């Protein structure tokens, strides 16, 4: 998991399928991870500060 951002799409390394978040979630980590993405953990909105 990135330490500073969310990831909306993730390509599965096993099946090459595209994983998307569940409805209402901001990213794949919040939908399928064991912990929410770092921005959500910090109380921010998913996607804040992703100006890369």
mmCIF file as Biopython writes it, N, C-alpha, C and O atoms, coordinates in Angstrom:
data_model
#
loop_
_atom_site.group_PDB
_atom_site.id
_atom_site.type_symbol
_atom_site.label_atom_id
_atom_site.label_alt_id
_atom_site.label_comp_id
_atom_site.label_asym_id
_atom_site.label_entity_id
_atom_site.label_seq_id
_atom_site.pdbx_PDB_ins_code
_atom_site.Cartn_x
_atom_site.Cartn_y
_atom_site.Cartn_z
_atom_site.occupancy
_atom_site.B_iso_or_equiv
_atom_site.auth_seq_id
_atom_site.auth_asym_id
_atom_site.pdbx_PDB_model_num
ATOM 1   N N  . UNK A ? 1  ? 0.856   -1.181  0.000   1.0 0.0 1  A 1 
ATOM 2   C CA . UNK A ? 1  ? 0.000   0.000   0.000   1.0 0.0 1  A 1 
ATOM 3   C C  . UNK A ? 1  ? 0.894   1.232   0.000   1.0 0.0 1  A 1 
ATOM 4   O O  . UNK A ? 1  ? 1.852   1.296   0.769   1.0 0.0 1  A 1 
ATOM 5   N N  . UNK A ? 2  ? 0.594   2.220   -0.856  1.0 0.0 2  A 1 
ATOM 6   C CA . UNK A ? 2  ? 1.355   3.462   -0.804  1.0 0.0 2  A 1 
ATOM 7   C C  . UNK A ? 2  ? 1.177   4.113   0.565   1.0 0.0 2  A 1 
ATOM 8   O O  . UNK A ? 2  ? 0.126   3.966   1.189   1.0 0.0 2  A 1 
ATOM 9   N N  . UNK A ? 3  ? 2.177   4.819   1.027   1.0 0.0 3  A 1 
ATOM 10  C CA . UNK A ? 3  ? 2.098   5.434   2.342   1.0 0.0 3  A 1 
ATOM 11  C C  . UNK A ? 3  ? 1.437   6.809   2.326   1.0 0.0 3  A 1 
ATOM 12  O O  . UNK A ? 3  ? 1.129   7.358   3.384   1.0 0.0 3  A 1 
ATOM 13  N N  . UNK A ? 4  ? 1.216   7.368   1.141   1.0 0.0 4  A 1 
ATOM 14  C CA . UNK A ? 4  ? 0.733   8.741   1.085   1.0 0.0 4  A 1 
ATOM 15  C C  . UNK A ? 4  ? -0.474  8.966   0.171   1.0 0.0 4  A 1 
ATOM 16  O O  . UNK A ? 4  ? -0.860  10.110  -0.067  1.0 0.0 4  A 1 
ATOM 17  N N  . UNK A ? 5  ? -1.072  7.892   -0.341  1.0 0.0 5  A 1 
ATOM 18  C CA . UNK A ? 5  ? -2.166  8.117   -1.287  1.0 0.0 5  A 1 
ATOM 19  C C  . UNK A ? 5  ? -3.102  6.920   -1.363  1.0 0.0 5  A 1 
ATOM 20  O O  . UNK A ? 5  ? -2.872  5.887   -0.733  1.0 0.0 5  A 1 
ATOM 21  N N  . UNK A ? 6  ? -4.160  7.080   -2.144  1.0 0.0 6  A 1 
ATOM 22  C CA . UNK A ? 6  ? -5.110  6.007   -2.414  1.0 0.0 6  A 1 
ATOM 23  C C  . UNK A ? 6  ? -4.795  5.427   -3.794  1.0 0.0 6  A 1 
ATOM 24  O O  . UNK A ? 6  ? -3.987  5.972   -4.547  1.0 0.0 6  A 1 
ATOM 25  N N  . UNK A ? 7  ? -5.433  4.344   -4.093  1.0 0.0 7  A 1 
ATOM 26  C CA . UNK A ? 7  ? -5.296  3.747   -5.416  1.0 0.0 7  A 1 
ATOM 27  C C  . UNK A ? 7  ? -6.683  3.302   -5.837  1.0 0.0 7  A 1 
ATOM 28  O O  . UNK A ? 7  ? -7.255  2.389   -5.241  1.0 0.0 7  A 1 
ATOM 29  N N  . UNK A ? 8  ? -7.229  3.948   -6.868  1.0 0.0 8  A 1 
ATOM 30  C CA . UNK A ? 8  ? -8.592  3.652   -7.270  1.0 0.0 8  A 1 
ATOM 31  C C  . UNK A ? 8  ? -8.677  2.326   -8.020  1.0 0.0 8  A 1 
ATOM 32  O O  . UNK A ? 8  ? -9.600  1.547   -7.782  1.0 0.0 8  A 1 
ATOM 33  N N  . UNK A ? 9  ? -7.732  2.054   -8.920  1.0 0.0 9  A 1 
ATOM 34  C CA . UNK A ? 9  ? -7.695  0.799   -9.665  1.0 0.0 9  A 1 
ATOM 35  C C  . UNK A ? 9  ? -6.425  0.047   -9.302  1.0 0.0 9  A 1 
ATOM 36  O O  . UNK A ? 9  ? -5.390  0.651   -9.021  1.0 0.0 9  A 1 
ATOM 37  N N  . UNK A ? 10 ? -6.515  -1.271  -9.310  1.0 0.0 10 A 1 
ATOM 38  C CA . UNK A ? 10 ? -5.342  -2.109  -9.065  1.0 0.0 10 A 1 
ATOM 39  C C  . UNK A ? 10 ? -5.419  -3.306  -9.992  1.0 0.0 10 A 1 
ATOM 40  O O  . UNK A ? 10 ? -6.435  -3.999  -10.034 1.0 0.0 10 A 1 
ATOM 41  N N  . UNK A ? 11 ? -4.347  -3.553  -10.736 1.0 0.0 11 A 1 
ATOM 42  C CA . UNK A ? 11 ? -4.318  -4.729  -11.605 1.0 0.0 11 A 1 
ATOM 43  C C  . UNK A ? 11 ? -3.865  -5.921  -10.775 1.0 0.0 11 A 1 
ATOM 44  O O  . UNK A ? 11 ? -2.800  -5.892  -10.159 1.0 0.0 11 A 1 
ATOM 45  N N  . UNK A ? 12 ? -4.673  -6.959  -10.764 1.0 0.0 12 A 1 
ATOM 46  C CA . UNK A ? 12 ? -4.370  -8.167  -10.000 1.0 0.0 12 A 1 
ATOM 47  C C  . UNK A ? 12 ? -3.167  -8.869  -10.620 1.0 0.0 12 A 1 
ATOM 48  O O  . UNK A ? 12 ? -3.189  -9.193  -11.807 1.0 0.0 12 A 1 
ATOM 49  N N  . UNK A ? 13 ? -2.111  -9.111  -9.827  1.0 0.0 13 A 1 
ATOM 50  C CA . UNK A ? 13 ? -0.934  -9.781  -10.386 1.0 0.0 13 A 1 
ATOM 51  C C  . UNK A ? 13 ? -1.185  -11.258 -10.714 1.0 0.0 13 A 1 
ATOM 52  O O  . UNK A ? 13 ? -0.443  -11.844 -11.501 1.0 0.0 13 A 1 
ATOM 53  N N  . UNK A ? 14 ? -2.208  -11.859 -10.129 1.0 0.0 14 A 1 
ATOM 54  C CA . UNK A ? 14 ? -2.490  -13.277 -10.383 1.0 0.0 14 A 1 
ATOM 55  C C  . UNK A ? 14 ? -3.328  -13.499 -11.627 1.0 0.0 14 A 1 
ATOM 56  O O  . UNK A ? 14 ? -3.043  -14.393 -12.425 1.0 0.0 14 A 1 
ATOM 57  N N  . UNK A ? 15 ? -4.371  -12.679 -11.795 1.0 0.0 15 A 1 
ATOM 58  C CA . UNK A ? 15 ? -5.296  -12.929 -12.910 1.0 0.0 15 A 1 
ATOM 59  C C  . UNK A ? 15 ? -5.304  -11.816 -13.957 1.0 0.0 15 A 1 
ATOM 60  O O  . UNK A ? 15 ? -5.993  -11.928 -14.971 1.0 0.0 15 A 1 
ATOM 61  N N  . UNK A ? 16 ? -4.547  -10.745 -13.724 1.0 0.0 16 A 1 
ATOM 62  C CA . UNK A ? 16 ? -4.500  -9.584  -14.623 1.0 0.0 16 A 1 
ATOM 63  C C  . UNK A ? 16 ? -5.837  -8.866  -14.723 1.0 0.0 16 A 1 
ATOM 64  O O  . UNK A ? 16 ? -6.031  -8.049  -15.623 1.0 0.0 16 A 1 
ATOM 65  N N  . UNK A ? 17 ? -6.769  -9.160  -13.806 1.0 0.0 17 A 1 
ATOM 66  C CA . UNK A ? 17 ? -8.043  -8.447  -13.782 1.0 0.0 17 A 1 
ATOM 67  C C  . UNK A ? 17 ? -7.883  -7.075  -13.144 1.0 0.0 17 A 1 
ATOM 68  O O  . UNK A ? 17 ? -6.927  -6.838  -12.405 1.0 0.0 17 A 1 
ATOM 69  N N  . UNK A ? 18 ? -8.796  -6.189  -13.420 1.0 0.0 18 A 1 
ATOM 70  C CA . UNK A ? 18 ? -8.762  -4.847  -12.856 1.0 0.0 18 A 1 
ATOM 71  C C  . UNK A ? 18 ? -9.690  -4.796  -11.650 1.0 0.0 18 A 1 
ATOM 72  O O  . UNK A ? 18 ? -10.896 -5.014  -11.772 1.0 0.0 18 A 1 
ATOM 73  N N  . UNK A ? 19 ? -9.119  -4.506  -10.489 1.0 0.0 19 A 1 
ATOM 74  C CA . UNK A ? 19 ? -9.885  -4.435  -9.250  1.0 0.0 19 A 1 
ATOM 75  C C  . UNK A ? 19 ? -10.298 -2.993  -9.016  1.0 0.0 19 A 1 
ATOM 76  O O  . UNK A ? 19 ? -9.471  -2.084  -9.092  1.0 0.0 19 A 1 
ATOM 77  N N  . UNK A ? 20 ? -11.583 -2.782  -8.731  1.0 0.0 20 A 1 
ATOM 78  C CA . UNK A ? 20 ? -12.125 -1.446  -8.462  1.0 0.0 20 A 1 
ATOM 79  C C  . UNK A ? 20 ? -12.723 -1.440  -7.066  1.0 0.0 20 A 1 
ATOM 80  O O  . UNK A ? 20 ? -13.109 -2.493  -6.558  1.0 0.0 20 A 1 
ATOM 81  N N  . UNK A ? 21 ? -12.809 -0.259  -6.428  1.0 0.0 21 A 1 
ATOM 82  C CA . UNK A ? 21 ? -13.409 -0.202  -5.100  1.0 0.0 21 A 1 
ATOM 83  C C  . UNK A ? 21 ? -14.894 -0.529  -5.133  1.0 0.0 21 A 1 
ATOM 84  O O  . UNK A ? 21 ? -15.558 -0.369  -6.158  1.0 0.0 21 A 1 
ATOM 85  N N  . UNK A ? 22 ? -15.401 -0.986  -4.003  1.0 0.0 22 A 1 
ATOM 86  C CA . UNK A ? 22 ? -16.831 -1.230  -3.859  1.0 0.0 22 A 1 
ATOM 87  C C  . UNK A ? 22 ? -17.570 0.106   -3.824  1.0 0.0 22 A 1 
ATOM 88  O O  . UNK A ? 22 ? -16.968 1.117   -3.463  1.0 0.0 22 A 1 
ATOM 89  N N  . UNK A ? 23 ? -18.847 0.147   -4.184  1.0 0.0 23 A 1 
ATOM 90  C CA . UNK A ? 23 ? -19.611 1.393   -4.145  1.0 0.0 23 A 1 
ATOM 91  C C  . UNK A ? 23 ? -19.527 2.042   -2.765  1.0 0.0 23 A 1 
ATOM 92  O O  . UNK A ? 23 ? -19.728 1.387   -1.742  1.0 0.0 23 A 1 
ATOM 93  N N  . UNK A ? 24 ? -19.227 3.336   -2.754  1.0 0.0 24 A 1 
ATOM 94  C CA . UNK A ? 24 ? -19.140 4.087   -1.511  1.0 0.0 24 A 1 
ATOM 95  C C  . UNK A ? 24 ? -17.739 4.156   -0.926  1.0 0.0 24 A 1 
ATOM 96  O O  . UNK A ? 24 ? -17.490 4.961   -0.028  1.0 0.0 24 A 1 
ATOM 97  N N  . UNK A ? 25 ? -16.813 3.326   -1.416  1.0 0.0 25 A 1 
ATOM 98  C CA . UNK A ? 25 ? -15.435 3.373   -0.949  1.0 0.0 25 A 1 
ATOM 99  C C  . UNK A ? 25 ? -14.604 4.237   -1.889  1.0 0.0 25 A 1 
ATOM 100 O O  . UNK A ? 25 ? -14.916 4.372   -3.072  1.0 0.0 25 A 1 
ATOM 101 N N  . UNK A ? 26 ? -13.534 4.822   -1.335  1.0 0.0 26 A 1 
ATOM 102 C CA . UNK A ? 26 ? -12.732 5.735   -2.146  1.0 0.0 26 A 1 
ATOM 103 C C  . UNK A ? 26 ? -11.615 5.042   -2.913  1.0 0.0 26 A 1 
ATOM 104 O O  . UNK A ? 26 ? -11.126 5.574   -3.910  1.0 0.0 26 A 1 
ATOM 105 N N  . UNK A ? 27 ? -11.203 3.849   -2.457  1.0 0.0 27 A 1 
ATOM 106 C CA . UNK A ? 27 ? -10.105 3.178   -3.147  1.0 0.0 27 A 1 
ATOM 107 C C  . UNK A ? 27 ? -10.120 1.685   -2.850  1.0 0.0 27 A 1 
ATOM 108 O O  . UNK A ? 27 ? -10.874 1.215   -1.997  1.0 0.0 27 A 1 
ATOM 109 N N  . UNK A ? 28 ? -9.275  0.947   -3.567  1.0 0.0 28 A 1 
ATOM 110 C CA . UNK A ? 28 ? -9.252  -0.509  -3.405  1.0 0.0 28 A 1 
ATOM 111 C C  . UNK A ? 28 ? -8.795  -0.925  -2.010  1.0 0.0 28 A 1 
ATOM 112 O O  . UNK A ? 28 ? -9.225  -1.968  -1.516  1.0 0.0 28 A 1 
ATOM 113 N N  . UNK A ? 29 ? -7.940  -0.144  -1.366  1.0 0.0 29 A 1 
ATOM 114 C CA . UNK A ? 29 ? -7.474  -0.498  -0.027  1.0 0.0 29 A 1 
ATOM 115 C C  . UNK A ? 29 ? -8.611  -0.417  0.985   1.0 0.0 29 A 1 
ATOM 116 O O  . UNK A ? 29 ? -8.700  -1.252  1.885   1.0 0.0 29 A 1 
ATOM 117 N N  . UNK A ? 30 ? -9.477  0.576   0.846   1.0 0.0 30 A 1 
ATOM 118 C CA . UNK A ? 30 ? -10.611 0.708   1.762   1.0 0.0 30 A 1 
ATOM 119 C C  . UNK A ? 30 ? -11.628 -0.412  1.536   1.0 0.0 30 A 1 
ATOM 120 O O  . UNK A ? 30 ? -12.315 -0.822  2.472   1.0 0.0 30 A 1 
ATOM 121 N N  . UNK A ? 31 ? -11.728 -0.904  0.314   1.0 0.0 31 A 1 
ATOM 122 C CA . UNK A ? 31 ? -12.675 -1.988  0.024   1.0 0.0 31 A 1 
ATOM 123 C C  . UNK A ? 31 ? -12.141 -3.360  0.388   1.0 0.0 31 A 1 
ATOM 124 O O  . UNK A ? 31 ? -12.874 -4.181  0.939   1.0 0.0 31 A 1 
ATOM 125 N N  . UNK A ? 32 ? -10.891 -3.621  0.094   1.0 0.0 32 A 1 
ATOM 126 C CA . UNK A ? 32 ? -10.382 -4.988  0.193   1.0 0.0 32 A 1 
ATOM 127 C C  . UNK A ? 32 ? -9.208  -5.171  1.147   1.0 0.0 32 A 1 
ATOM 128 O O  . UNK A ? 32 ? -8.817  -6.307  1.414   1.0 0.0 32 A 1 
ATOM 129 N N  . UNK A ? 33 ? -8.642  -4.104  1.660   1.0 0.0 33 A 1 
ATOM 130 C CA . UNK A ? 33 ? -7.502  -4.217  2.561   1.0 0.0 33 A 1 
ATOM 131 C C  . UNK A ? 33 ? -7.917  -4.515  3.991   1.0 0.0 33 A 1 
ATOM 132 O O  . UNK A ? 33 ? -9.100  -4.473  4.330   1.0 0.0 33 A 1 
ATOM 133 N N  . UNK A ? 34 ? -6.943  -4.811  4.815   1.0 0.0 34 A 1 
ATOM 134 C CA . UNK A ? 34 ? -7.204  -5.051  6.236   1.0 0.0 34 A 1 
ATOM 135 C C  . UNK A ? 34 ? -7.240  -3.748  7.014   1.0 0.0 34 A 1 
ATOM 136 O O  . UNK A ? 34 ? -7.618  -3.733  8.186   1.0 0.0 34 A 1 
ATOM 137 N N  . UNK A ? 35 ? -6.847  -2.644  6.368   1.0 0.0 35 A 1 
ATOM 138 C CA . UNK A ? 35 ? -6.889  -1.314  6.981   1.0 0.0 35 A 1 
ATOM 139 C C  . UNK A ? 35 ? -7.220  -0.316  5.886   1.0 0.0 35 A 1 
ATOM 140 O O  . UNK A ? 35 ? -6.875  -0.545  4.727   1.0 0.0 35 A 1 
ATOM 141 N N  . UNK A ? 36 ? -7.885  0.794   6.224   1.0 0.0 36 A 1 
ATOM 142 C CA . UNK A ? 36 ? -8.168  1.815   5.219   1.0 0.0 36 A 1 
ATOM 143 C C  . UNK A ? 36 ? -6.877  2.457   4.709   1.0 0.0 36 A 1 
ATOM 144 O O  . UNK A ? 36 ? -5.828  2.349   5.344   1.0 0.0 36 A 1 
ATOM 145 N N  . UNK A ? 37 ? -6.964  3.118   3.571   1.0 0.0 37 A 1 
ATOM 146 C CA . UNK A ? 37 ? -5.796  3.782   3.001   1.0 0.0 37 A 1 
ATOM 147 C C  . UNK A ? 37 ? -5.267  4.868   3.949   1.0 0.0 37 A 1 
ATOM 148 O O  . UNK A ? 37 ? -6.017  5.365   4.789   1.0 0.0 37 A 1 
ATOM 149 N N  . UNK A ? 38 ? -3.985  5.244   3.825   1.0 0.0 38 A 1 
ATOM 150 C CA . UNK A ? 38 ? -3.391  6.217   4.730   1.0 0.0 38 A 1 
ATOM 151 C C  . UNK A ? 38 ? -4.140  7.557   4.831   1.0 0.0 38 A 1 
ATOM 152 O O  . UNK A ? 38 ? -4.282  8.071   5.941   1.0 0.0 38 A 1 
ATOM 153 N N  . UNK A ? 39 ? -4.632  8.152   3.713   1.0 0.0 39 A 1 
ATOM 154 C CA . UNK A ? 39 ? -5.361  9.414   3.878   1.0 0.0 39 A 1 
ATOM 155 C C  . UNK A ? 39 ? -6.594  9.268   4.779   1.0 0.0 39 A 1 
ATOM 156 O O  . UNK A ? 39 ? -6.869  10.154  5.588   1.0 0.0 39 A 1 
ATOM 157 N N  . UNK A ? 40 ? -7.330  8.177   4.652   1.0 0.0 40 A 1 
ATOM 158 C CA . UNK A ? 40 ? -8.512  7.955   5.489   1.0 0.0 40 A 1 
ATOM 159 C C  . UNK A ? 40 ? -8.080  7.745   6.938   1.0 0.0 40 A 1 
ATOM 160 O O  . UNK A ? 40 ? -8.740  8.230   7.857   1.0 0.0 40 A 1 
ATOM 161 N N  . UNK A ? 41 ? -6.972  7.023   7.150   1.0 0.0 41 A 1 
ATOM 162 C CA . UNK A ? 41 ? -6.467  6.826   8.505   1.0 0.0 41 A 1 
ATOM 163 C C  . UNK A ? 41 ? -6.100  8.149   9.169   1.0 0.0 41 A 1 
ATOM 164 O O  . UNK A ? 41 ? -6.237  8.297   10.383  1.0 0.0 41 A 1 
ATOM 165 N N  . UNK A ? 42 ? -5.629  9.120   8.367   1.0 0.0 42 A 1 
ATOM 166 C CA . UNK A ? 42 ? -5.255  10.432  8.907   1.0 0.0 42 A 1 
ATOM 167 C C  . UNK A ? 42 ? -6.448  11.378  9.023   1.0 0.0 42 A 1 
ATOM 168 O O  . UNK A ? 42 ? -6.297  12.511  9.482   1.0 0.0 42 A 1 
ATOM 169 N N  . UNK A ? 43 ? -7.627  10.926  8.612   1.0 0.0 43 A 1 
ATOM 170 C CA . UNK A ? 43 ? -8.812  11.772  8.680   1.0 0.0 43 A 1 
ATOM 171 C C  . UNK A ? 43 ? -8.970  12.705  7.496   1.0 0.0 43 A 1 
ATOM 172 O O  . UNK A ? 43 ? -9.752  13.654  7.551   1.0 0.0 43 A 1 
ATOM 173 N N  . UNK A ? 44 ? -8.228  12.441  6.416   1.0 0.0 44 A 1 
ATOM 174 C CA . UNK A ? 44 ? -8.319  13.249  5.207   1.0 0.0 44 A 1 
ATOM 175 C C  . UNK A ? 44 ? -9.293  12.595  4.228   1.0 0.0 44 A 1 
ATOM 176 O O  . UNK A ? 44 ? -9.758  11.478  4.452   1.0 0.0 44 A 1 
ATOM 177 N N  . UNK A ? 45 ? -9.591  13.297  3.154   1.0 0.0 45 A 1 
ATOM 178 C CA . UNK A ? 45 ? -10.388 12.728  2.077   1.0 0.0 45 A 1 
ATOM 179 C C  . UNK A ? 45 ? -9.459  11.964  1.150   1.0 0.0 45 A 1 
ATOM 180 O O  . UNK A ? 45 ? -8.363  12.433  0.843   1.0 0.0 45 A 1 
ATOM 181 N N  . UNK A ? 46 ? -9.874  10.825  0.713   1.0 0.0 46 A 1 
ATOM 182 C CA . UNK A ? 46 ? -9.073  10.025  -0.207  1.0 0.0 46 A 1 
ATOM 183 C C  . UNK A ? 46 ? -8.793  10.854  -1.465  1.0 0.0 46 A 1 
ATOM 184 O O  . UNK A ? 46 ? -9.713  11.394  -2.080  1.0 0.0 46 A 1 
ATOM 185 N N  . UNK A ? 47 ? -7.519  10.945  -1.836  1.0 0.0 47 A 1 
ATOM 186 C CA . UNK A ? 47 ? -7.148  11.707  -3.008  1.0 0.0 47 A 1 
ATOM 187 C C  . UNK A ? 47 ? -6.545  13.058  -2.697  1.0 0.0 47 A 1 
ATOM 188 O O  . UNK A ? 47 ? -5.951  13.681  -3.578  1.0 0.0 47 A 1 
ATOM 189 N N  . UNK A ? 48 ? -6.682  13.538  -1.450  1.0 0.0 48 A 1 
ATOM 190 C CA . UNK A ? 48 ? -6.074  14.816  -1.080  1.0 0.0 48 A 1 
ATOM 191 C C  . UNK A ? 48 ? -4.566  14.703  -1.181  1.0 0.0 48 A 1 
ATOM 192 O O  . UNK A ? 48 ? -3.982  13.697  -0.778  1.0 0.0 48 A 1 
ATOM 193 N N  . UNK A ? 49 ? -3.937  15.738  -1.721  1.0 0.0 49 A 1 
ATOM 194 C CA . UNK A ? 49 ? -2.497  15.777  -1.783  1.0 0.0 49 A 1 
ATOM 195 C C  . UNK A ? 49 ? -1.895  14.913  -2.868  1.0 0.0 49 A 1 
ATOM 196 O O  . UNK A ? 49 ? -0.679  14.719  -2.882  1.0 0.0 49 A 1 
ATOM 197 N N  . UNK A ? 50 ? -2.685  14.392  -3.769  1.0 0.0 50 A 1 
ATOM 198 C CA . UNK A ? 50 ? -2.159  13.572  -4.866  1.0 0.0 50 A 1 
ATOM 199 C C  . UNK A ? 50 ? -1.975  14.420  -6.103  1.0 0.0 50 A 1 
ATOM 200 O O  . UNK A ? 50 ? -2.646  14.212  -7.115  1.0 0.0 50 A 1 
ATOM 201 N N  . UNK A ? 51 ? -1.065  15.381  -6.024  1.0 0.0 51 A 1 
ATOM 202 C CA . UNK A ? 51 ? -0.848  16.311  -7.138  1.0 0.0 51 A 1 
ATOM 203 C C  . UNK A ? 51 ? 0.251   15.860  -8.071  1.0 0.0 51 A 1 
ATOM 204 O O  . UNK A ? 51 ? 0.701   16.655  -8.897  1.0 0.0 51 A 1 
ATOM 205 N N  . UNK A ? 52 ? 0.711   14.612  -7.980  1.0 0.0 52 A 1 
ATOM 206 C CA . UNK A ? 52 ? 1.829   14.125  -8.793  1.0 0.0 52 A 1 
ATOM 207 C C  . UNK A ? 52 ? 1.493   14.150  -10.248 1.0 0.0 52 A 1 
ATOM 208 O O  . UNK A ? 52 ? 2.320   13.774  -11.079 1.0 0.0 52 A 1 
#
